[in-house]
Amino acid sequence: MSRIGKQPIEIPEGVEIKIDQGEIKVKGPKGELVQDIPREIEIVVEEKKIIVKLKKKTTNAPALWGLLRSLIFNMIEGVTQGFEKQLEIEGVGYRVALEDNKLILSLGYSHPVNVEAPDGIEFKVDKNLITISGIDKQLVGQVAAYIRAKKKPEPYKGKGIHYFGEVIRRKAGKKTTGTE
């Protein structure tokens, strides 16, 4: 039994839920999100609560049960509050600029790196801090990982792009050996 899947989801004020033809639509003050429903899962809406139930018992149905419940919970949280991730740029000469929701990164390469914001994603830049925000948790995380992959933090000096608050494990550089 899925411990996550059997928990009901509270529907806050201002959020509309529509279930039709194998998909669930969640509409709120910040926007609308759509998610496909697997055939093994049934969704019931009753008295400001969403209950996710198993329809068929297959091998992967319990995993889908908990997954779909988490996805619906994240959709509701996204259309009411939204999600954001912060990236920090460290390194001499590493800069970031924002032009028309497009990031221009100077990362020590011979050319600037341009990153377009997909639909539903918004960038904010403050010195060496990039804030990625949107209503879709998966898309926000994917865009943050894509930007971080442009120049991953290296373990010797810690230069590169990393998540805000992420601890970079440092390696010792070359050590002089004492020969006697």
N, C-alpha and C positions, 0 to 999 in steps of 0.2 A: 504494500500500500504506500502511496506517495503521501508523505506528511505535508508537503507543500500543496499538492493538488487538491486535497480535501478541505483546505481552508477557504471560506467564502471571502469574496472581495467586496468591500464597501464601495458604493457609487456615490461620490461627493456631489454637492449641489452644482448645477451648471454643466453636467456631463451627460451626454445622450449616448445610449448603447443601442445599436441596431444589429440584429443577427438575421442574415438571409443568404441562401444559396452557398453554404459552405464558407462564409467569411463573417467576421465581426468588424463592425465599424464603431470607433470611439470618437465622438466629437465633443470638443470642449472649448474654453475661451481662447486657447492658443492655437488651435487647429484641429485637423482630423487625421486619424491613422486607421489603416486597414490591415487585418491579419487573416490569413487562411486558417480554416479549422480542419484538422485531420478527421477522416471518417470514423476513427475509433473513439472520438471525443464528442460529448454533447455539452452544450452550454445552456444554462437555465437562468433567466433573470426574474427575480421575485423580491418585492419589497426593498428596493434600494440595495440589493445584493446580487452578485453574480456567483453562481455555483457551477463549477466545472466537474462533469461526471464522465465516467467511462461508459461507452456504449458497447464496445466489443472488447473482449479480453484477448489480445494478441501479445507477441513477445515484446514489442517495443511500446505498447500502449501505456504502461505505467510511466515510462520516461516522458512520453509525449504529454501525458496528463499534467505532470509537474511543470514541464517546460511551458505549455500553453497558459497555465495559470500565472506563471511569472511574466510571460510576455504581455498578457492582458493587464496585469498590475502595473507594469512599466508603461504601457500605453496610457492608462488612466493618469498616472503620475506625470507623464510627458505632456499631455494636453492641459493639465492644470498648472503645473509648476515649471516644467521644462528641465533639461539636463545641460550640464556644462562640464568641460574638462579644461584644465589649464596646462600649458606647456611652457617651459622655461628654456631660454637659449643662453648658454654659457660659452665664452671663448672670446679671445681678443679679435676684433674685427667682424664678429658675427652680429648681424643686424637683421631686423625685420621691419617691413613697411606694409601698410594696407592701402590699396587703391581699388575702389569700387567692389568691395567684398572679394578681393583677390590678394593673397599674400605674396609678397616679394621678399624672398629670403636670400641674404648674403651669407654663405656658409663656408667661405674659403675656397670655393671652386672658381674656375675661370669665368663662370657665367652666373647670373642670378637664377635662383630656382623659383618658378611661379607655381602657385597652388590656387586653383579655382575653387570656390565654395559651391558644393552641390546644392540643389534646391532644398530648402528647409534648414540650412546651416548658416550661421552668422559668425563672423570673426570679429574680435576686438583685440587691439594691440596697445600695450602700455609698457614702454621701454623694451625690456627683454622678456615680457610675459605675453603669451598668446592665449586668448580665451576662445574656446570653440563652444557654441551653444546651439541648441535646437530642441525639437520635441521628440525625436526618435533616438532613444538611448543607443541602439545598435549603430546607427549612422554617425552619431557624435563620436563614439568610441573608435569607429573605423577611420574617420577623417583624422582624429588625433594620432592614431597609430601610423597612418600614411605620412603625416607631417614628421613624426618622430623618426620614421625610417629614412628620411632624407639625409639625416646626419645623426646617427645614434651616438650616445655618449661613450667616449672612449675611457678605458679604465685607468690610464696613467695620470692624466691631468683633469679629467672630468669634462672636457670640452664636448659640445654637441647639444642636441635637443633632448630634454627629458621632461617627464611629468613633474608638475609642481609638487614638491615634497618627496619625490622619489630619491632614495639613497643609492648613490652609485658606489659599488664596491671598488675600492682603489687597490691597485697593485703597486708593489715597490718597484721603482725603476732600477737602473743599473747600480749595483753596489760595488764599491771598491773593496777588494779582498786584501786583507792584511797578510803579506808574506813575510815570514821571518827566517 
